[in-house]
Amino acid sequence: MLQLNGVKGKIKNTGEKYNAWSIGSGYTYPLSKRTLVYGSINYGDGNKALSESSIDGYSCIFGMATSF
């Protein structure tokens, strides 16, 4: 799986324009008929939209799911 997100806008109080984006990739692997494991790695860049919080960074997700 692959995802790409982007946003452009304007900060309401200052009128300053900004853009932010993120990209990620994930994979699922079936262990059996009803059980699978999954993983994902993602990166996001807030640019000027979130400049005061410096929220740029990576995230990793791993898990397992079972259906009954």
HTML snippet that shows the backbone in 3Dmol.js (N, CA, C, O; Angstrom):
<script src="https://3Dmol.org/build/3Dmol-min.js"></script>
<div id="view" style="width:600px;height:400px;position:relative"></div>
<script>
const pdb = `
ATOM      1  N   MET A   1       0.838  -1.170   0.000  1.00  0.00           N
ATOM      2  CA  MET A   1       0.000   0.000   0.000  1.00  0.00           C
ATOM      3  C   MET A   1       0.885   1.236   0.000  1.00  0.00           C
ATOM      4  O   MET A   1       1.976   1.237   0.570  1.00  0.00           O
ATOM      5  N   LEU A   2       0.406   2.273  -0.639  1.00  0.00           N
ATOM      6  CA  LEU A   2       1.130   3.542  -0.698  1.00  0.00           C
ATOM      7  C   LEU A   2       0.128   4.674  -0.578  1.00  0.00           C
ATOM      8  O   LEU A   2      -0.943   4.626  -1.183  1.00  0.00           O
ATOM      9  N   GLN A   3       0.471   5.690   0.197  1.00  0.00           N
ATOM     10  CA  GLN A   3      -0.416   6.844   0.326  1.00  0.00           C
ATOM     11  C   GLN A   3       0.398   8.125   0.253  1.00  0.00           C
ATOM     12  O   GLN A   3       1.549   8.177   0.686  1.00  0.00           O
ATOM     13  N   LEU A   4      -0.221   9.152  -0.302  1.00  0.00           N
ATOM     14  CA  LEU A   4       0.383  10.483  -0.391  1.00  0.00           C
ATOM     15  C   LEU A   4      -0.714  11.500  -0.139  1.00  0.00           C
ATOM     16  O   LEU A   4      -1.757  11.467  -0.793  1.00  0.00           O
ATOM     17  N   ASN A   5      -0.487  12.400   0.802  1.00  0.00           N
ATOM     18  CA  ASN A   5      -1.467  13.436   1.143  1.00  0.00           C
ATOM     19  C   ASN A   5      -0.818  14.805   1.030  1.00  0.00           C
ATOM     20  O   ASN A   5       0.381  14.954   1.270  1.00  0.00           O
ATOM     21  N   GLY A   6      -1.602  15.790   0.670  1.00  0.00           N
ATOM     22  CA  GLY A   6      -1.104  17.155   0.609  1.00  0.00           C
ATOM     23  C   GLY A   6      -2.221  18.135   0.912  1.00  0.00           C
ATOM     24  O   GLY A   6      -3.394  17.845   0.678  1.00  0.00           O
ATOM     25  N   VAL A   7      -1.855  19.291   1.430  1.00  0.00           N
ATOM     26  CA  VAL A   7      -2.835  20.328   1.731  1.00  0.00           C
ATOM     27  C   VAL A   7      -2.185  21.695   1.507  1.00  0.00           C
ATOM     28  O   VAL A   7      -1.008  21.890   1.808  1.00  0.00           O
ATOM     29  N   LYS A   8      -2.953  22.620   0.984  1.00  0.00           N
ATOM     30  CA  LYS A   8      -2.531  24.017   0.835  1.00  0.00           C
ATOM     31  C   LYS A   8      -3.611  24.871   1.472  1.00  0.00           C
ATOM     32  O   LYS A   8      -4.793  24.534   1.409  1.00  0.00           O
ATOM     33  N   GLY A   9      -3.214  25.959   2.077  1.00  0.00           N
ATOM     34  CA  GLY A   9      -4.205  26.823   2.708  1.00  0.00           C
ATOM     35  C   GLY A   9      -3.613  28.153   3.115  1.00  0.00           C
ATOM     36  O   GLY A   9      -2.498  28.510   2.735  1.00  0.00           O
ATOM     37  N   LYS A  10      -4.401  28.882   3.906  1.00  0.00           N
ATOM     38  CA  LYS A  10      -3.998  30.193   4.379  1.00  0.00           C
ATOM     39  C   LYS A  10      -4.327  30.273   5.868  1.00  0.00           C
ATOM     40  O   LYS A  10      -5.422  29.901   6.289  1.00  0.00           O
ATOM     41  N   ILE A  11      -3.370  30.760   6.660  1.00  0.00           N
ATOM     42  CA  ILE A  11      -3.588  30.919   8.093  1.00  0.00           C
ATOM     43  C   ILE A  11      -4.554  32.080   8.301  1.00  0.00           C
ATOM     44  O   ILE A  11      -4.322  33.188   7.815  1.00  0.00           O
ATOM     45  N   LYS A  12      -5.632  31.817   9.023  1.00  0.00           N
ATOM     46  CA  LYS A  12      -6.723  32.769   9.157  1.00  0.00           C
ATOM     47  C   LYS A  12      -6.289  34.097   9.795  1.00  0.00           C
ATOM     48  O   LYS A  12      -6.662  35.161   9.299  1.00  0.00           O
ATOM     49  N   ASN A  13      -5.519  34.056  10.868  1.00  0.00           N
ATOM     50  CA  ASN A  13      -5.159  35.283  11.592  1.00  0.00           C
ATOM     51  C   ASN A  13      -4.148  36.148  10.851  1.00  0.00           C
ATOM     52  O   ASN A  13      -4.244  37.375  10.889  1.00  0.00           O
ATOM     53  N   THR A  14      -3.172  35.523  10.173  1.00  0.00           N
ATOM     54  CA  THR A  14      -2.095  36.290   9.536  1.00  0.00           C
ATOM     55  C   THR A  14      -2.220  36.393   8.020  1.00  0.00           C
ATOM     56  O   THR A  14      -1.604  37.269   7.413  1.00  0.00           O
ATOM     57  N   GLY A  15      -3.004  35.517   7.399  1.00  0.00           N
ATOM     58  CA  GLY A  15      -3.128  35.509   5.948  1.00  0.00           C
ATOM     59  C   GLY A  15      -1.959  34.850   5.236  1.00  0.00           C
ATOM     60  O   GLY A  15      -1.896  34.854   4.006  1.00  0.00           O
ATOM     61  N   GLU A  16      -1.028  34.280   6.005  1.00  0.00           N
ATOM     62  CA  GLU A  16       0.148  33.625   5.428  1.00  0.00           C
ATOM     63  C   GLU A  16      -0.252  32.287   4.798  1.00  0.00           C
ATOM     64  O   GLU A  16      -0.969  31.495   5.410  1.00  0.00           O
ATOM     65  N   LYS A  17       0.218  32.042   3.571  1.00  0.00           N
ATOM     66  CA  LYS A  17      -0.077  30.796   2.875  1.00  0.00           C
ATOM     67  C   LYS A  17       0.859  29.686   3.369  1.00  0.00           C
ATOM     68  O   LYS A  17       1.990  29.947   3.778  1.00  0.00           O
ATOM     69  N   TYR A  18       0.367  28.452   3.324  1.00  0.00           N
ATOM     70  CA  TYR A  18       1.173  27.316   3.761  1.00  0.00           C
ATOM     71  C   TYR A  18       0.844  26.089   2.934  1.00  0.00           C
ATOM     72  O   TYR A  18      -0.153  26.054   2.212  1.00  0.00           O
ATOM     73  N   ASN A  19       1.699  25.081   3.052  1.00  0.00           N
ATOM     74  CA  ASN A  19       1.423  23.763   2.501  1.00  0.00           C
ATOM     75  C   ASN A  19       2.025  22.725   3.438  1.00  0.00           C
ATOM     76  O   ASN A  19       3.008  22.993   4.129  1.00  0.00           O
ATOM     77  N   ALA A  20       1.429  21.545   3.454  1.00  0.00           N
ATOM     78  CA  ALA A  20       1.907  20.427   4.264  1.00  0.00           C
ATOM     79  C   ALA A  20       1.675  19.153   3.467  1.00  0.00           C
ATOM     80  O   ALA A  20       0.801  19.112   2.602  1.00  0.00           O
ATOM     81  N   TRP A  21       2.449  18.117   3.751  1.00  0.00           N
ATOM     82  CA  TRP A  21       2.306  16.868   3.010  1.00  0.00           C
ATOM     83  C   TRP A  21       2.776  15.700   3.871  1.00  0.00           C
ATOM     84  O   TRP A  21       3.507  15.875   4.847  1.00  0.00           O
ATOM     85  N   SER A  22       2.338  14.508   3.485  1.00  0.00           N
ATOM     86  CA  SER A  22       2.815  13.286   4.131  1.00  0.00           C
ATOM     87  C   SER A  22       2.822  12.155   3.106  1.00  0.00           C
ATOM     88  O   SER A  22       2.072  12.176   2.130  1.00  0.00           O
ATOM     89  N   ILE A  23       3.678  11.175   3.346  1.00  0.00           N
ATOM     90  CA  ILE A  23       3.783  10.018   2.478  1.00  0.00           C
ATOM     91  C   ILE A  23       3.982   8.794   3.372  1.00  0.00           C
ATOM     92  O   ILE A  23       4.615   8.880   4.424  1.00  0.00           O
ATOM     93  N   GLY A  24       3.443   7.672   2.947  1.00  0.00           N
ATOM     94  CA  GLY A  24       3.586   6.464   3.736  1.00  0.00           C
ATOM     95  C   GLY A  24       3.467   5.215   2.887  1.00  0.00           C
ATOM     96  O   GLY A  24       2.960   5.245   1.765  1.00  0.00           O
ATOM     97  N   SER A  25       3.946   4.119   3.447  1.00  0.00           N
ATOM     98  CA  SER A  25       3.879   2.832   2.775  1.00  0.00           C
ATOM     99  C   SER A  25       3.579   1.763   3.815  1.00  0.00           C
ATOM    100  O   SER A  25       4.092   1.807   4.933  1.00  0.00           O
ATOM    101  N   GLY A  26       2.743   0.804   3.436  1.00  0.00           N
ATOM    102  CA  GLY A  26       2.377  -0.262   4.362  1.00  0.00           C
ATOM    103  C   GLY A  26       2.261  -1.601   3.666  1.00  0.00           C
ATOM    104  O   GLY A  26       2.217  -1.686   2.439  1.00  0.00           O
ATOM    105  N   TYR A  27       2.212  -2.654   4.483  1.00  0.00           N
ATOM    106  CA  TYR A  27       2.152  -4.012   3.944  1.00  0.00           C
ATOM    107  C   TYR A  27       1.379  -4.898   4.910  1.00  0.00           C
ATOM    108  O   TYR A  27       1.518  -4.761   6.126  1.00  0.00           O
ATOM    109  N   THR A  28       0.573  -5.798   4.381  1.00  0.00           N
ATOM    110  CA  THR A  28      -0.097  -6.814   5.193  1.00  0.00           C
ATOM    111  C   THR A  28       0.380  -8.189   4.746  1.00  0.00           C
ATOM    112  O   THR A  28       0.598  -8.429   3.558  1.00  0.00           O
ATOM    113  N   TYR A  29       0.538  -9.087   5.715  1.00  0.00           N
ATOM    114  CA  TYR A  29       1.004 -10.437   5.418  1.00  0.00           C
ATOM    115  C   TYR A  29       0.099 -11.434   6.136  1.00  0.00           C
ATOM    116  O   TYR A  29       0.016 -11.414   7.364  1.00  0.00           O
ATOM    117  N   PRO A  30      -0.581 -12.308   5.388  1.00  0.00           N
ATOM    118  CA  PRO A  30      -1.464 -13.293   6.035  1.00  0.00           C
ATOM    119  C   PRO A  30      -0.660 -14.433   6.677  1.00  0.00           C
ATOM    120  O   PRO A  30       0.126 -15.104   6.009  1.00  0.00           O
ATOM    121  N   LEU A  31      -0.870 -14.637   7.970  1.00  0.00           N
ATOM    122  CA  LEU A  31      -0.238 -15.761   8.661  1.00  0.00           C
ATOM    123  C   LEU A  31      -1.071 -17.036   8.512  1.00  0.00           C
ATOM    124  O   LEU A  31      -0.540 -18.146   8.475  1.00  0.00           O
ATOM    125  N   SER A  32      -2.383 -16.846   8.428  1.00  0.00           N
ATOM    126  CA  SER A  32      -3.307 -17.970   8.240  1.00  0.00           C
ATOM    127  C   SER A  32      -4.568 -17.426   7.580  1.00  0.00           C
ATOM    128  O   SER A  32      -4.613 -16.271   7.157  1.00  0.00           O
ATOM    129  N   LYS A  33      -5.583 -18.267   7.500  1.00  0.00           N
ATOM    130  CA  LYS A  33      -6.841 -17.872   6.855  1.00  0.00           C
ATOM    131  C   LYS A  33      -7.501 -16.697   7.583  1.00  0.00           C
ATOM    132  O   LYS A  33      -8.156 -15.869   6.949  1.00  0.00           O
ATOM    133  N   ARG A  34      -7.333 -16.618   8.915  1.00  0.00           N
ATOM    134  CA  ARG A  34      -8.013 -15.589   9.689  1.00  0.00           C
ATOM    135  C   ARG A  34      -7.087 -14.618  10.412  1.00  0.00           C
ATOM    136  O   ARG A  34      -7.572 -13.708  11.085  1.00  0.00           O
ATOM    137  N   THR A  35      -5.799 -14.777  10.298  1.00  0.00           N
ATOM    138  CA  THR A  35      -4.860 -13.925  11.034  1.00  0.00           C
ATOM    139  C   THR A  35      -3.854 -13.289  10.078  1.00  0.00           C
ATOM    140  O   THR A  35      -3.323 -13.940   9.178  1.00  0.00           O
ATOM    141  N   LEU A  36      -3.611 -12.003  10.301  1.00  0.00           N
ATOM    142  CA  LEU A  36      -2.614 -11.309   9.488  1.00  0.00           C
ATOM    143  C   LEU A  36      -1.811 -10.359  10.354  1.00  0.00           C
ATOM    144  O   LEU A  36      -2.266  -9.932  11.415  1.00  0.00           O
ATOM    145  N   VAL A  37      -0.619 -10.034   9.895  1.00  0.00           N
ATOM    146  CA  VAL A  37       0.202  -9.003  10.524  1.00  0.00           C
ATOM    147  C   VAL A  37       0.327  -7.853   9.532  1.00  0.00           C
ATOM    148  O   VAL A  37       0.251  -8.051   8.319  1.00  0.00           O
ATOM    149  N   TYR A  38       0.518  -6.660  10.060  1.00  0.00           N
ATOM    150  CA  TYR A  38       0.629  -5.490   9.194  1.00  0.00           C
ATOM    151  C   TYR A  38       1.680  -4.527   9.740  1.00  0.00           C
ATOM    152  O   TYR A  38       2.001  -4.535  10.928  1.00  0.00           O
ATOM    153  N   GLY A  39       2.194  -3.715   8.855  1.00  0.00           N
ATOM    154  CA  GLY A  39       3.162  -2.701   9.229  1.00  0.00           C
ATOM    155  C   GLY A  39       3.082  -1.518   8.287  1.00  0.00           C
ATOM    156  O   GLY A  39       2.655  -1.645   7.139  1.00  0.00           O
ATOM    157  N   SER A  40       3.497  -0.373   8.785  1.00  0.00           N
ATOM    158  CA  SER A  40       3.450   0.846   7.993  1.00  0.00           C
ATOM    159  C   SER A  40       4.522   1.801   8.487  1.00  0.00           C
ATOM    160  O   SER A  40       4.810   1.852   9.682  1.00  0.00           O
ATOM    161  N   ILE A  41       5.111   2.556   7.576  1.00  0.00           N
ATOM    162  CA  ILE A  41       6.040   3.624   7.938  1.00  0.00           C
ATOM    163  C   ILE A  41       5.607   4.879   7.171  1.00  0.00           C
ATOM    164  O   ILE A  41       5.271   4.817   5.989  1.00  0.00           O
ATOM    165  N   ASN A  42       5.624   6.009   7.869  1.00  0.00           N
ATOM    166  CA  ASN A  42       5.093   7.248   7.309  1.00  0.00           C
ATOM    167  C   ASN A  42       5.999   8.420   7.661  1.00  0.00           C
ATOM    168  O   ASN A  42       6.687   8.401   8.682  1.00  0.00           O
ATOM    169  N   TYR A  43       5.994   9.439   6.808  1.00  0.00           N
ATOM    170  CA  TYR A  43       6.716  10.680   7.069  1.00  0.00           C
ATOM    171  C   TYR A  43       5.796  11.850   6.755  1.00  0.00           C
ATOM    172  O   TYR A  43       5.075  11.826   5.758  1.00  0.00           O
ATOM    173  N   GLY A  44       5.819  12.857   7.589  1.00  0.00           N
ATOM    174  CA  GLY A  44       5.016  14.049   7.357  1.00  0.00           C
ATOM    175  C   GLY A  44       5.837  15.303   7.552  1.00  0.00           C
ATOM    176  O   GLY A  44       6.734  15.338   8.394  1.00  0.00           O
ATOM    177  N   ASP A  45       5.535  16.343   6.773  1.00  0.00           N
ATOM    178  CA  ASP A  45       6.220  17.629   6.851  1.00  0.00           C
ATOM    179  C   ASP A  45       5.175  18.728   6.922  1.00  0.00           C
ATOM    180  O   ASP A  45       4.420  18.930   5.971  1.00  0.00           O
ATOM    181  N   GLY A  46       5.125  19.441   8.044  1.00  0.00           N
ATOM    182  CA  GLY A  46       4.127  20.478   8.248  1.00  0.00           C
ATOM    183  C   GLY A  46       4.466  21.812   7.624  1.00  0.00           C
ATOM    184  O   GLY A  46       3.585  22.666   7.520  1.00  0.00           O
ATOM    185  N   ASN A  47       5.716  22.037   7.198  1.00  0.00           N
ATOM    186  CA  ASN A  47       6.157  23.319   6.633  1.00  0.00           C
ATOM    187  C   ASN A  47       5.685  24.483   7.494  1.00  0.00           C
ATOM    188  O   ASN A  47       5.757  24.398   8.720  1.00  0.00           O
ATOM    189  N   LYS A  48       5.205  25.563   6.894  1.00  0.00           N
ATOM    190  CA  LYS A  48       4.784  26.748   7.638  1.00  0.00           C
ATOM    191  C   LYS A  48       3.483  26.537   8.410  1.00  0.00           C
ATOM    192  O   LYS A  48       3.209  27.270   9.360  1.00  0.00           O
ATOM    193  N   ALA A  49       2.682  25.551   8.019  1.00  0.00           N
ATOM    194  CA  ALA A  49       1.391  25.344   8.676  1.00  0.00           C
ATOM    195  C   ALA A  49       1.567  25.051  10.156  1.00  0.00           C
ATOM    196  O   ALA A  49       0.749  25.462  10.978  1.00  0.00           O
ATOM    197  N   LEU A  50       2.633  24.341  10.493  1.00  0.00           N
ATOM    198  CA  LEU A  50       2.848  23.948  11.880  1.00  0.00           C
ATOM    199  C   LEU A  50       4.251  24.328  12.340  1.00  0.00           C
ATOM    200  O   LEU A  50       4.872  23.587  13.102  1.00  0.00           O
ATOM    201  N   SER A  51       4.747  25.450  11.895  1.00  0.00           N
ATOM    202  CA  SER A  51       6.140  25.827  12.156  1.00  0.00           C
ATOM    203  C   SER A  51       6.440  25.994  13.644  1.00  0.00           C
ATOM    204  O   SER A  51       7.563  25.727  14.071  1.00  0.00           O
ATOM    205  N   GLU A  52       5.487  26.418  14.424  1.00  0.00           N
ATOM    206  CA  GLU A  52       5.732  26.630  15.849  1.00  0.00           C
ATOM    207  C   GLU A  52       5.754  25.324  16.625  1.00  0.00           C
ATOM    208  O   GLU A  52       6.359  25.264  17.696  1.00  0.00           O
ATOM    209  N   SER A  53       5.117  24.282  16.121  1.00  0.00           N
ATOM    210  CA  SER A  53       5.070  23.016  16.855  1.00  0.00           C
ATOM    211  C   SER A  53       6.103  22.013  16.364  1.00  0.00           C
ATOM    212  O   SER A  53       6.305  20.986  17.013  1.00  0.00           O
ATOM    213  N   SER A  54       6.757  22.272  15.252  1.00  0.00           N
ATOM    214  CA  SER A  54       7.737  21.373  14.617  1.00  0.00           C
ATOM    215  C   SER A  54       7.265  19.924  14.660  1.00  0.00           C
ATOM    216  O   SER A  54       7.875  19.076  15.311  1.00  0.00           O
ATOM    217  N   ILE A  55       6.177  19.658  13.959  1.00  0.00           N
ATOM    218  CA  ILE A  55       5.553  18.344  13.973  1.00  0.00           C
ATOM    219  C   ILE A  55       6.066  17.431  12.856  1.00  0.00           C
ATOM    220  O   ILE A  55       5.512  16.351  12.649  1.00  0.00           O
ATOM    221  N   ASP A  56       7.098  17.836  12.144  1.00  0.00           N
ATOM    222  CA  ASP A  56       7.673  16.991  11.103  1.00  0.00           C
ATOM    223  C   ASP A  56       8.226  15.729  11.748  1.00  0.00           C
ATOM    224  O   ASP A  56       8.756  15.769  12.859  1.00  0.00           O
ATOM    225  N   GLY A  57       8.101  14.617  11.049  1.00  0.00           N
ATOM    226  CA  GLY A  57       8.700  13.408  11.599  1.00  0.00           C
ATOM    227  C   GLY A  57       8.154  12.128  11.015  1.00  0.00           C
ATOM    228  O   GLY A  57       7.335  12.135  10.096  1.00  0.00           O
ATOM    229  N   TYR A  58       8.627  11.027  11.574  1.00  0.00           N
ATOM    230  CA  TYR A  58       8.286   9.681  11.122  1.00  0.00           C
ATOM    231  C   TYR A  58       7.353   9.009  12.114  1.00  0.00           C
ATOM    232  O   TYR A  58       7.322   9.354  13.295  1.00  0.00           O
ATOM    233  N   SER A  59       6.597   8.049  11.614  1.00  0.00           N
ATOM    234  CA  SER A  59       5.829   7.160  12.494  1.00  0.00           C
ATOM    235  C   SER A  59       5.886   5.745  11.924  1.00  0.00           C
ATOM    236  O   SER A  59       5.893   5.548  10.709  1.00  0.00           O
ATOM    237  N   CYS A  60       5.926   4.778  12.814  1.00  0.00           N
ATOM    238  CA  CYS A  60       5.945   3.362  12.423  1.00  0.00           C
ATOM    239  C   CYS A  60       4.809   2.651  13.153  1.00  0.00           C
ATOM    240  O   CYS A  60       4.582   2.888  14.339  1.00  0.00           O
ATOM    241  N   ILE A  61       4.107   1.787  12.448  1.00  0.00           N
ATOM    242  CA  ILE A  61       2.991   1.046  13.024  1.00  0.00           C
ATOM    243  C   ILE A  61       3.166  -0.427  12.699  1.00  0.00           C
ATOM    244  O   ILE A  61       3.437  -0.789  11.555  1.00  0.00           O
ATOM    245  N   PHE A  62       3.012  -1.267  13.694  1.00  0.00           N
ATOM    246  CA  PHE A  62       3.031  -2.720  13.499  1.00  0.00           C
ATOM    247  C   PHE A  62       1.903  -3.325  14.318  1.00  0.00           C
ATOM    248  O   PHE A  62       1.608  -2.859  15.418  1.00  0.00           O
ATOM    249  N   GLY A  63       1.273  -4.361  13.782  1.00  0.00           N
ATOM    250  CA  GLY A  63       0.179  -4.977  14.522  1.00  0.00           C
ATOM    251  C   GLY A  63      -0.213  -6.315  13.957  1.00  0.00           C
ATOM    252  O   GLY A  63       0.350  -6.794  12.972  1.00  0.00           O
ATOM    253  N   MET A  64      -1.204  -6.912  14.615  1.00  0.00           N
ATOM    254  CA  MET A  64      -1.739  -8.208  14.191  1.00  0.00           C
ATOM    255  C   MET A  64      -3.250  -8.157  14.326  1.00  0.00           C
ATOM    256  O   MET A  64      -3.766  -7.578  15.282  1.00  0.00           O
ATOM    257  N   ALA A  65      -3.961  -8.750  13.387  1.00  0.00           N
ATOM    258  CA  ALA A  65      -5.425  -8.765  13.408  1.00  0.00           C
ATOM    259  C   ALA A  65      -5.922 -10.193  13.185  1.00  0.00           C
ATOM    260  O   ALA A  65      -5.352 -10.956  12.406  1.00  0.00           O
ATOM    261  N   THR A  66      -7.001 -10.528  13.893  1.00  0.00           N
ATOM    262  CA  THR A  66      -7.629 -11.845  13.753  1.00  0.00           C
ATOM    263  C   THR A  66      -9.126 -11.647  13.581  1.00  0.00           C
ATOM    264  O   THR A  66      -9.727 -10.812  14.257  1.00  0.00           O
ATOM    265  N   SER A  67      -9.721 -12.403  12.688  1.00  0.00           N
ATOM    266  CA  SER A  67     -11.179 -12.363  12.508  1.00  0.00           C
ATOM    267  C   SER A  67     -11.769 -13.683  12.980  1.00  0.00           C
ATOM    268  O   SER A  67     -11.158 -14.743  12.842  1.00  0.00           O
ATOM    269  N   PHE A  68     -12.965 -13.594  13.539  1.00  0.00           N
ATOM    270  CA  PHE A  68     -13.644 -14.790  14.058  1.00  0.00           C
ATOM    271  C   PHE A  68     -14.861 -15.118  13.241  1.00  0.00           C
ATOM    272  O   PHE A  68     -15.556 -16.092  13.532  1.00  0.00           O
TER     273      PHE A  68
END
`;
const viewer = $3Dmol.createViewer("view");
viewer.addModel(pdb, "pdb");
viewer.setStyle({}, {cartoon: {color: "spectrum"}});
viewer.zoomTo();
viewer.render();
</script>
